[in-house]
Amino acid sequence: MVQGIAEWLPISSTAHLRLTELFLGLRLPILFDVTLHAGTLAVIFVFFRHDIRNILTALVHADFKTEYGRLIPLILVGSIPTAMIGLFLGEQIESVFSNAVPIAAALMITGMLLFTSKMAREKTDTISYRTALVFGLAQGIAIVPGISRSGTTIAVALLLGLRREKAFRFSFLLSVPAIVGALGLTAFREHADLSAAGVGVVEVLAGTVVAMVVGFFALKLLWRSLQKERFYLFAFYCWILGIATLTASLVAS
């Protein structure tokens, strides 16, 4: 449920999973978190099935001149910085952000970015290679627990003047290779960790299915908030959670 709600809303699913584990006194392998992303990834395939089908058709026919064909190199360019950050900085970031205080700080930063997007002026429908690269950098930075992937990419795109419909669609299409890559890499590195932690197939399937169902409604809520220009309101939630987490951590220490 936590993954399904927080993955697509701009409030950082990784932060929520970490805080939930800390609150419940759990120490689960990273692979379990990544596996839950497979459930929310399925939501993308359902929600954007028309776009994905047309992109795959353009790829099979090597047609890069149509609207969907032009998205292929843009997604590739955007995926490069995300992959580089994940490969070379992923483990260090996981180590630094293993407790509540840095996560709280990251949530506050996410809130600032979301609120700043309120001042954006939408001017263009065109996604340039520069915009795709910035998208990828924003998505890569969101590997930090507390920095929302959807919140960062969409807010940055809006601040660059991209219209909300294009920002929303490209943000989530770009997430597909990132999630698939993270799942494959983590499974390769830590395939034995789930069984060692006592997490079996039933637990993984239950978590994945629930994340998928809840995630579908969360994604619809995000799109509705963008349509009604209320995207920035998620900033207040991030600030409140960040302050509460920091306060609880200081009291506990």
Backbone bond lengths (Angstrom), bond angles and torsions (degrees), N, CA, C in turn:
res aa  C-N    CA-C-N  psi(-1)  N-CA   C-N-CA  omega(-1)  CA-C   N-CA-C  phi
1 M - - - 1.464 - - 1.527 111.38 -
2 V 1.321 116.11 -43.68 1.465 120.62 179.32 1.529 110.17 -61.51
3 Q 1.327 116.92 -46.45 1.452 121.14 178.51 1.523 111.02 -61.77
4 G 1.316 117.41 -45.41 1.458 121.25 -178.16 1.509 113.23 -62.09
5 I 1.324 116.49 -40.63 1.467 120.53 179.87 1.519 111.64 -72.97
6 A 1.327 115.96 -46.23 1.466 120.12 -169.07 1.522 114.50 -88.13
7 E 1.336 118.53 -16.48 1.464 119.20 -176.88 1.521 112.30 -65.44
8 W 1.326 117.66 -44.42 1.458 119.19 -174.95 1.513 113.09 -99.72
9 L 1.318 118.63 -23.98 1.461 118.99 171.50 1.531 108.35 -72.48
10 P 1.324 118.48 150.86 1.472 121.23 -174.05 1.532 112.85 -80.84
11 I 1.345 116.21 57.16 1.463 119.95 -175.20 1.530 112.14 -131.77
12 S 1.328 118.05 9.25 1.463 125.03 175.25 1.529 113.36 71.12
13 S 1.324 115.40 99.25 1.465 119.89 178.39 1.525 111.26 -67.47
14 T 1.345 116.41 -36.45 1.462 119.45 -179.14 1.520 111.17 -61.64
15 A 1.344 116.18 -42.72 1.463 120.04 177.80 1.519 110.68 -61.67
16 H 1.322 116.68 -43.38 1.462 120.31 -178.99 1.523 111.79 -66.40
17 L 1.326 116.99 -38.63 1.465 119.25 177.29 1.530 110.97 -66.03
18 R 1.341 116.63 -42.54 1.470 119.93 179.10 1.525 110.59 -63.07
19 L 1.316 116.61 -46.05 1.467 120.21 -178.36 1.524 110.73 -66.20
20 T 1.332 117.07 -36.95 1.460 120.33 177.29 1.521 110.77 -63.92
21 E 1.328 116.71 -41.94 1.466 120.79 177.74 1.526 110.98 -63.12
22 L 1.342 116.13 -42.50 1.460 119.77 179.05 1.525 110.64 -64.39
23 F 1.326 116.89 -41.95 1.464 121.58 -178.71 1.524 111.08 -65.52
24 L 1.329 116.45 -39.72 1.466 121.04 -178.27 1.531 112.83 -87.70
25 G 1.331 116.47 -3.49 1.466 119.69 -179.69 1.514 113.26 70.32
26 L 1.335 116.94 32.39 1.464 121.63 -178.98 1.524 110.89 -100.76
27 R 1.319 115.14 151.96 1.463 120.66 172.52 1.534 106.61 -131.85
28 L 1.319 115.05 89.17 1.453 120.84 -177.29 1.529 110.24 -99.59
29 P 1.322 118.13 147.79 1.466 120.87 178.28 1.513 111.43 -66.27
30 I 1.334 115.87 152.04 1.457 121.28 179.83 1.527 110.45 -57.51
31 L 1.316 116.52 -31.34 1.458 120.69 -177.84 1.532 111.61 -59.61
32 F 1.329 117.35 -33.68 1.470 119.49 178.91 1.518 110.45 -65.22
33 D 1.340 116.49 -43.27 1.466 120.05 177.53 1.525 110.99 -60.74
34 V 1.325 115.44 -44.83 1.462 120.04 -178.13 1.525 110.73 -66.23
35 T 1.338 116.50 -36.74 1.463 120.17 178.46 1.523 110.88 -61.94
36 L 1.337 117.06 -37.61 1.465 120.33 177.08 1.529 111.15 -61.59
37 H 1.345 115.23 -28.91 1.464 118.91 178.46 1.527 111.42 -64.63
38 A 1.328 117.14 -24.38 1.465 120.00 177.28 1.528 110.27 -63.03
39 G 1.330 116.62 -35.20 1.459 120.51 177.84 1.513 112.13 -66.27
40 T 1.338 116.08 -45.56 1.459 118.92 179.39 1.527 111.10 -73.20
41 L 1.340 117.33 -25.97 1.465 119.83 174.79 1.525 110.54 -63.95
42 A 1.330 116.80 -36.68 1.466 120.50 178.49 1.525 110.73 -59.38
43 V 1.326 116.44 -31.67 1.467 120.83 178.02 1.532 110.16 -62.26
44 I 1.324 116.10 -39.65 1.460 120.54 179.08 1.523 110.73 -62.25
45 F 1.323 116.41 -42.06 1.468 120.03 179.71 1.533 111.58 -64.90
46 V 1.318 116.46 -29.69 1.470 119.98 177.54 1.528 110.63 -80.08
47 F 1.315 116.06 -49.34 1.462 122.10 -173.79 1.531 111.30 -66.68
48 F 1.328 117.05 -38.26 1.466 121.78 -176.97 1.530 111.31 -112.64
49 R 1.325 116.44 31.76 1.467 119.94 -175.33 1.532 112.02 -59.90
50 H 1.337 117.10 -36.59 1.464 120.21 179.30 1.527 110.47 -64.00
51 D 1.326 117.22 -47.50 1.462 121.92 -179.82 1.523 111.25 -63.39
52 I 1.326 116.47 -46.05 1.465 120.53 -177.59 1.523 110.94 -64.66
53 R 1.327 116.94 -41.19 1.472 120.14 178.38 1.525 110.63 -61.31
54 N 1.321 117.27 -43.92 1.463 120.39 -179.14 1.525 112.41 -69.58
55 I 1.326 116.82 -34.85 1.467 120.29 176.99 1.522 110.41 -65.85
56 L 1.327 116.85 -44.49 1.467 120.85 178.96 1.528 111.12 -64.35
57 T 1.335 116.57 -38.38 1.463 120.29 177.71 1.524 110.48 -63.24
58 A 1.332 116.53 -43.93 1.462 120.46 177.81 1.526 111.15 -63.52
59 L 1.324 116.87 -37.24 1.463 120.95 179.67 1.523 110.88 -66.67
60 V 1.328 117.18 -44.03 1.473 121.37 179.70 1.521 111.08 -61.42
61 H 1.328 116.46 -37.40 1.461 120.61 -178.68 1.530 112.66 -92.05
62 A 1.339 115.89 5.11 1.469 121.04 -178.96 1.534 110.97 51.85
63 D 1.309 115.06 40.66 1.459 121.54 -178.77 1.531 108.48 -102.80
64 F 1.328 115.62 103.22 1.459 120.31 -175.82 1.535 112.23 -109.18
65 K 1.341 115.62 17.97 1.460 119.52 -178.16 1.521 113.00 -105.70
66 T 1.328 117.09 -18.53 1.459 120.36 178.14 1.526 109.64 -76.96
67 E 1.325 115.73 172.57 1.473 119.90 179.08 1.521 111.25 -57.05
68 Y 1.331 116.73 -44.90 1.460 120.03 -177.87 1.521 111.41 -78.39
69 G 1.307 116.79 -31.78 1.461 119.54 177.06 1.513 111.88 -64.44
70 R 1.330 117.36 -35.95 1.469 120.62 179.14 1.522 112.29 -68.71
71 L 1.332 116.38 -20.85 1.466 119.06 178.62 1.528 111.99 -71.60
72 I 1.332 117.47 -25.61 1.471 120.88 -174.87 1.526 112.02 -61.03
73 P 1.346 120.41 -54.69 1.470 118.94 177.99 1.530 112.97 -65.11
74 L 1.336 116.71 -29.99 1.465 119.62 178.05 1.527 110.82 -66.18
75 I 1.329 116.87 -41.82 1.467 121.02 177.36 1.523 109.91 -65.66
76 L 1.330 116.69 -38.42 1.471 120.77 178.16 1.522 110.83 -63.22
77 V 1.319 117.00 -46.42 1.471 121.20 179.21 1.525 110.39 -62.59
78 G 1.321 116.62 -42.75 1.464 119.90 -179.99 1.511 113.20 -67.48
79 S 1.325 117.13 -27.36 1.467 120.90 -178.14 1.520 113.15 -77.57
80 I 1.329 117.13 -22.76 1.473 120.17 -175.71 1.531 111.97 -63.59
81 P 1.350 120.41 -54.31 1.475 118.48 179.70 1.522 112.95 -63.28
82 T 1.330 117.13 -33.39 1.464 120.29 177.04 1.524 110.43 -61.34
83 A 1.334 116.20 -46.33 1.460 121.03 -179.43 1.525 111.50 -65.23
84 M 1.317 117.02 -40.66 1.467 120.82 -178.65 1.530 110.81 -64.62
85 I 1.313 116.40 -44.69 1.471 120.16 179.51 1.520 110.27 -64.62
86 G 1.323 117.18 -43.61 1.456 120.58 -179.86 1.517 113.01 -63.89
87 L 1.343 116.76 -41.82 1.467 121.13 -177.56 1.519 112.41 -69.58
88 F 1.338 116.78 -43.67 1.463 120.41 -171.01 1.528 114.44 -96.54
89 L 1.328 117.73 -19.76 1.463 119.57 -177.08 1.526 113.44 -121.87
90 G 1.334 116.92 -5.99 1.460 120.41 -174.11 1.516 114.22 -56.48
91 E 1.326 117.76 -49.83 1.467 120.95 -176.43 1.521 111.46 -67.40
92 Q 1.343 116.80 -39.02 1.469 119.94 179.00 1.525 110.97 -64.80
93 I 1.328 116.32 -40.67 1.466 120.26 179.16 1.521 110.67 -65.28
94 E 1.329 117.35 -42.29 1.462 121.23 178.20 1.524 110.71 -59.76
95 S 1.325 116.85 -36.95 1.461 120.94 -179.63 1.525 111.63 -69.68
96 V 1.330 116.47 -44.81 1.463 120.86 -177.18 1.527 111.36 -67.99
97 F 1.345 116.08 -38.62 1.458 120.81 -175.24 1.528 111.45 -100.44
98 S 1.315 115.85 45.21 1.465 120.94 -179.99 1.525 112.62 -94.85
99 N 1.352 117.25 -3.96 1.462 119.33 176.87 1.519 110.30 -129.00
100 A 1.313 115.91 175.71 1.462 121.55 -166.80 1.532 114.60 -72.62
101 V 1.330 118.83 -32.99 1.466 120.40 -172.53 1.532 112.64 -63.06
102 P 1.341 120.40 -52.22 1.473 118.54 177.78 1.520 113.05 -65.11
103 I 1.325 117.50 -30.37 1.466 120.22 176.59 1.525 109.89 -64.77
104 A 1.343 116.60 -42.16 1.462 120.98 178.03 1.527 110.82 -60.63
105 A 1.333 116.37 -42.29 1.467 120.58 179.02 1.526 110.80 -63.17
106 A 1.324 116.72 -41.56 1.466 120.61 179.51 1.528 111.31 -64.91
107 L 1.329 117.28 -38.29 1.459 120.34 177.05 1.530 111.09 -62.61
108 M 1.319 116.61 -38.41 1.460 119.88 178.08 1.534 110.49 -63.90
109 I 1.332 116.43 -39.21 1.464 120.71 178.32 1.529 110.61 -64.93
110 T 1.335 115.90 -42.65 1.460 119.85 176.63 1.521 110.72 -58.30
111 G 1.330 116.34 -43.37 1.455 120.24 178.20 1.522 112.45 -59.29
112 M 1.327 116.71 -41.61 1.466 120.78 178.50 1.525 111.49 -61.99
113 L 1.344 115.63 -42.72 1.459 119.88 -179.30 1.527 111.23 -66.37
114 L 1.333 116.68 -42.89 1.456 120.36 178.60 1.523 111.41 -61.30
115 F 1.325 116.34 -43.64 1.464 119.78 -178.05 1.531 110.50 -67.10
116 T 1.329 116.46 -36.81 1.465 120.40 179.34 1.524 111.32 -62.55
117 S 1.342 116.98 -30.89 1.461 120.27 -178.75 1.524 112.30 -62.59
118 K 1.331 116.51 -16.54 1.465 120.61 177.83 1.522 110.81 -61.49
119 M 1.325 116.67 -27.96 1.459 121.54 -176.88 1.519 112.89 -88.18
120 A 1.344 117.50 0.97 1.466 121.45 -177.15 1.526 111.20 -67.10
121 R 1.323 115.32 148.52 1.461 121.95 175.84 1.527 108.19 -121.19
122 E 1.327 115.87 113.54 1.462 120.76 -177.40 1.526 109.99 -75.17
123 K 1.359 115.49 125.41 1.464 119.18 -174.39 1.521 114.22 -128.74
124 T 1.319 118.17 -21.31 1.458 118.90 -171.42 1.533 112.60 -142.75
125 D 1.335 114.60 154.69 1.454 121.47 173.48 1.528 111.23 -104.26
126 T 1.317 115.92 -1.99 1.465 120.64 -173.28 1.523 111.30 -92.04
127 I 1.336 115.69 127.03 1.467 121.69 174.74 1.522 107.74 -98.91
128 S 1.327 116.79 110.32 1.457 121.36 178.90 1.522 109.90 -85.70
129 Y 1.332 116.41 171.64 1.465 119.83 176.70 1.524 110.45 -65.97
130 R 1.308 116.27 -32.23 1.468 119.63 176.38 1.520 110.38 -64.34
131 T 1.332 116.32 -44.31 1.466 120.50 178.34 1.520 110.70 -62.99
132 A 1.334 117.05 -42.03 1.461 121.03 178.86 1.526 111.06 -62.20
133 L 1.333 116.39 -38.58 1.471 120.55 178.64 1.526 110.66 -65.58
134 V 1.337 116.43 -42.13 1.472 120.50 177.79 1.521 110.08 -64.65
135 F 1.329 116.69 -40.44 1.472 121.68 174.29 1.526 109.66 -53.80
136 G 1.341 115.93 -49.33 1.458 120.82 -177.63 1.517 112.98 -63.93
137 L 1.334 116.69 -39.31 1.464 120.37 177.15 1.525 110.51 -64.36
138 A 1.333 116.06 -43.40 1.462 120.24 178.80 1.519 110.78 -62.61
139 Q 1.320 116.90 -41.37 1.460 120.85 179.03 1.520 111.09 -66.70
140 G 1.337 116.66 -37.31 1.462 120.27 177.94 1.516 112.27 -66.36
141 I 1.320 116.95 -41.65 1.468 121.52 178.54 1.520 110.54 -62.17
142 A 1.337 116.16 -29.76 1.463 120.91 -177.90 1.519 113.00 -71.35
143 I 1.328 117.79 2.05 1.463 119.96 171.18 1.526 110.32 -66.33
144 V 1.335 115.81 -18.72 1.463 121.61 177.29 1.526 109.34 -70.16
145 P 1.328 118.96 122.52 1.471 120.48 176.03 1.525 110.77 -58.84
146 G 1.311 116.17 123.48 1.460 121.21 -176.42 1.512 112.72 110.70
147 I 1.332 116.86 -22.73 1.458 121.62 174.31 1.523 107.33 -94.54
148 S 1.295 117.35 114.48 1.462 121.77 -176.35 1.524 111.47 -74.63
149 R 1.348 116.74 131.31 1.459 120.40 178.77 1.520 110.72 -66.79
150 S 1.337 116.31 -53.88 1.463 119.71 -178.73 1.521 110.73 -65.10
151 G 1.321 117.10 -41.34 1.455 120.44 -179.64 1.509 112.56 -62.95
152 T 1.342 116.47 -44.17 1.463 120.61 -177.55 1.519 111.21 -68.71
153 T 1.324 117.58 -47.90 1.464 119.75 -176.87 1.523 111.75 -65.67
154 I 1.321 117.15 -44.39 1.466 119.59 -178.84 1.522 111.21 -68.86
155 A 1.328 117.32 -42.73 1.465 120.41 179.87 1.524 110.89 -62.60
156 V 1.323 117.54 -44.40 1.467 121.27 179.10 1.525 109.99 -62.68
157 A 1.340 116.96 -42.78 1.466 120.08 179.30 1.521 111.60 -62.54
158 L 1.321 116.95 -41.96 1.467 120.40 177.78 1.522 110.99 -63.11
159 L 1.332 116.53 -40.89 1.464 120.34 179.49 1.526 111.65 -67.41
160 L 1.338 116.88 -25.35 1.460 121.15 175.68 1.528 111.87 -81.01
161 G 1.336 116.79 -3.68 1.453 121.01 176.39 1.509 115.14 95.70
162 L 1.333 117.70 7.33 1.461 120.62 179.82 1.525 109.94 -76.29
163 R 1.309 116.91 140.72 1.461 120.56 179.20 1.525 110.61 -67.74
164 R 1.330 115.63 148.18 1.459 121.02 -169.97 1.523 113.28 -60.68
165 E 1.348 117.25 -35.57 1.464 119.21 179.92 1.526 110.90 -62.36
166 K 1.338 116.36 -44.63 1.461 121.42 179.67 1.526 111.20 -68.33
167 A 1.332 116.39 -39.97 1.467 120.59 179.26 1.520 110.68 -62.98
168 F 1.321 116.09 -44.22 1.459 121.82 -180.00 1.524 110.96 -62.03
169 R 1.323 116.57 -49.78 1.463 120.53 -176.47 1.524 111.55 -65.35
170 F 1.340 117.04 -48.38 1.460 119.01 -176.28 1.523 111.85 -67.30
171 S 1.325 116.76 -35.12 1.462 120.55 178.47 1.522 111.42 -56.72
172 F 1.323 116.08 -43.99 1.459 119.31 -175.27 1.521 112.86 -84.11
173 L 1.315 117.45 -30.43 1.463 119.00 173.27 1.528 109.93 -66.02
174 L 1.324 116.72 -37.06 1.466 121.05 178.34 1.523 111.99 -68.35
175 S 1.331 116.52 -24.49 1.466 119.28 -178.98 1.524 112.67 -71.80
176 V 1.335 117.43 -22.17 1.470 120.66 -174.93 1.529 111.90 -61.26
177 P 1.356 120.04 -56.31 1.471 118.01 178.95 1.524 112.76 -63.57
178 A 1.337 117.93 -31.08 1.464 120.49 179.99 1.524 111.06 -66.01
179 I 1.329 117.11 -44.91 1.466 120.49 -179.51 1.519 111.17 -70.08
180 V 1.336 116.80 -42.23 1.464 120.28 178.00 1.518 110.46 -61.84
181 G 1.340 116.63 -43.16 1.461 120.43 179.29 1.519 112.17 -64.70
182 A 1.340 116.71 -43.54 1.466 120.32 179.80 1.518 111.26 -64.54
183 L 1.333 116.38 -39.44 1.460 120.41 178.81 1.522 111.33 -64.51
184 G 1.323 116.15 -45.12 1.464 120.05 -179.92 1.510 112.59 -65.67
185 L 1.334 117.08 -44.70 1.460 120.71 -178.53 1.516 111.65 -66.30
186 T 1.342 116.80 -43.87 1.465 120.53 -179.32 1.524 111.10 -67.16
187 A 1.338 116.80 -39.30 1.460 120.62 178.06 1.518 110.72 -63.13
188 F 1.328 116.69 -38.01 1.466 120.88 179.01 1.526 111.17 -67.32
189 R 1.326 116.02 -41.49 1.468 119.90 -176.16 1.524 112.66 -78.65
190 E 1.333 117.39 -34.79 1.467 120.28 -168.75 1.527 112.39 -127.98
191 H 1.334 117.51 32.78 1.461 120.41 -173.64 1.530 113.51 -61.95
192 A 1.329 117.22 -23.28 1.464 119.79 -177.72 1.524 113.10 -92.62
193 D 1.345 116.73 -6.71 1.463 119.79 -172.28 1.527 113.45 -72.13
194 L 1.336 117.61 -32.37 1.458 119.79 -178.26 1.521 111.68 -63.79
195 S 1.311 116.74 -48.71 1.459 119.77 -179.72 1.518 110.87 -65.97
196 A 1.334 117.01 -35.34 1.462 120.59 178.74 1.522 111.36 -65.52
197 A 1.338 116.79 -29.52 1.465 121.48 179.74 1.526 111.96 -88.41
198 G 1.320 116.78 1.10 1.462 120.40 179.11 1.517 114.06 81.12
199 V 1.336 116.88 19.55 1.456 121.71 178.83 1.525 108.17 -100.02
200 G 1.331 116.56 117.29 1.450 121.13 -176.58 1.512 113.23 -103.74
201 V 1.320 115.82 -172.98 1.465 121.96 -177.48 1.526 111.65 -63.25
202 V 1.318 117.31 -39.00 1.466 121.11 -178.63 1.526 110.61 -62.60
203 E 1.324 115.63 -45.38 1.471 119.77 -179.54 1.530 110.78 -63.51
204 V 1.316 116.17 -42.55 1.464 120.33 -179.38 1.527 110.50 -64.16
205 L 1.334 117.10 -45.25 1.464 120.99 -179.95 1.525 111.63 -64.19
206 A 1.336 116.31 -41.71 1.468 120.28 179.79 1.524 110.36 -61.69
207 G 1.321 115.93 -47.12 1.463 119.81 -179.85 1.512 112.36 -64.10
208 T 1.331 116.46 -40.67 1.465 121.34 -178.06 1.526 111.59 -66.50
209 V 1.329 117.01 -43.95 1.468 121.05 -179.00 1.525 111.03 -65.91
210 V 1.326 116.85 -45.14 1.468 120.27 179.53 1.525 110.44 -63.32
211 A 1.339 116.77 -41.58 1.470 120.68 178.20 1.521 110.70 -61.04
212 M 1.326 117.02 -38.50 1.461 121.64 -179.59 1.528 111.13 -65.54
213 V 1.319 117.08 -48.27 1.468 121.17 -176.84 1.528 110.71 -65.30
214 V 1.320 116.10 -49.15 1.469 120.11 -178.66 1.526 110.36 -66.92
215 G 1.331 116.12 -37.96 1.456 120.69 -178.61 1.517 113.44 -62.03
216 F 1.322 117.27 -32.59 1.461 120.50 179.43 1.529 110.64 -61.60
217 F 1.313 117.12 -45.14 1.466 120.79 -179.16 1.534 110.90 -72.18
218 A 1.333 116.84 -32.17 1.464 119.78 177.28 1.524 110.78 -65.87
219 L 1.335 116.50 -39.15 1.465 119.95 179.23 1.533 111.19 -66.53
220 K 1.319 116.59 -38.97 1.465 120.32 176.56 1.529 110.54 -63.72
221 L 1.340 116.19 -38.53 1.462 120.37 178.18 1.529 110.89 -64.20
222 L 1.332 116.72 -40.77 1.467 120.38 179.01 1.520 110.31 -62.72
223 W 1.333 117.32 -45.43 1.457 120.51 -179.47 1.529 111.05 -62.90
224 R 1.327 116.39 -39.28 1.461 119.77 179.00 1.536 110.84 -65.22
225 S 1.321 116.38 -38.74 1.466 119.93 179.32 1.523 111.06 -65.69
226 L 1.326 117.26 -35.04 1.464 120.90 176.95 1.522 110.46 -68.95
227 Q 1.316 116.25 -43.55 1.468 120.29 179.82 1.521 111.70 -59.97
228 K 1.324 116.25 -38.07 1.463 120.94 -176.54 1.531 112.21 -92.99
229 E 1.347 116.45 9.31 1.464 122.78 178.43 1.531 112.27 58.27
230 R 1.327 115.33 40.24 1.462 120.72 178.35 1.525 111.98 -115.67
231 F 1.310 115.74 15.18 1.462 121.93 -178.57 1.529 111.67 -56.40
232 Y 1.327 116.26 -40.45 1.465 121.62 -176.37 1.532 113.03 -64.73
233 L 1.337 117.48 -19.26 1.463 120.51 -176.95 1.532 112.34 -65.53
234 F 1.333 117.44 -22.72 1.462 119.68 176.98 1.534 111.49 -64.87
235 A 1.326 116.25 -15.96 1.466 120.11 177.42 1.525 111.16 -59.77
236 F 1.322 116.65 -39.76 1.466 120.13 -177.46 1.532 110.79 -65.50
237 Y 1.323 116.53 -37.18 1.470 119.40 176.64 1.530 110.27 -63.45
238 C 1.337 116.56 -44.62 1.469 120.12 -179.66 1.526 110.82 -62.26
239 W 1.327 116.55 -41.18 1.465 119.70 179.42 1.529 111.19 -65.58
240 I 1.309 116.03 -44.84 1.475 119.71 -179.17 1.524 110.34 -62.80
241 L 1.343 116.93 -45.81 1.464 120.04 179.75 1.522 110.73 -65.48
242 G 1.325 117.28 -39.44 1.461 120.92 179.48 1.527 111.50 -63.11
243 I 1.328 116.59 -46.03 1.468 120.60 179.34 1.523 110.77 -65.44
244 A 1.336 117.16 -43.37 1.470 120.78 179.48 1.517 111.10 -63.21
245 T 1.340 117.27 -40.87 1.467 120.98 179.20 1.515 111.24 -65.46
246 L 1.332 116.21 -43.74 1.458 120.53 179.80 1.522 110.55 -64.76
247 T 1.324 117.06 -42.97 1.470 121.40 179.53 1.519 110.66 -62.85
248 A 1.319 116.69 -46.87 1.471 120.25 -179.59 1.516 111.10 -62.72
249 S 1.317 116.73 -37.73 1.463 120.72 179.71 1.530 111.39 -66.82
250 L 1.336 116.32 -41.51 1.465 120.29 179.67 1.529 111.49 -68.45
251 V 1.328 116.28 -38.87 1.462 120.47 178.07 1.527 110.52 -64.75
252 A 1.328 116.18 -42.39 1.466 121.24 -177.86 1.526 111.57 -66.65
253 S 1.339 115.89 -29.90 1.467 118.87 -179.05 1.536 111.81 -83.78
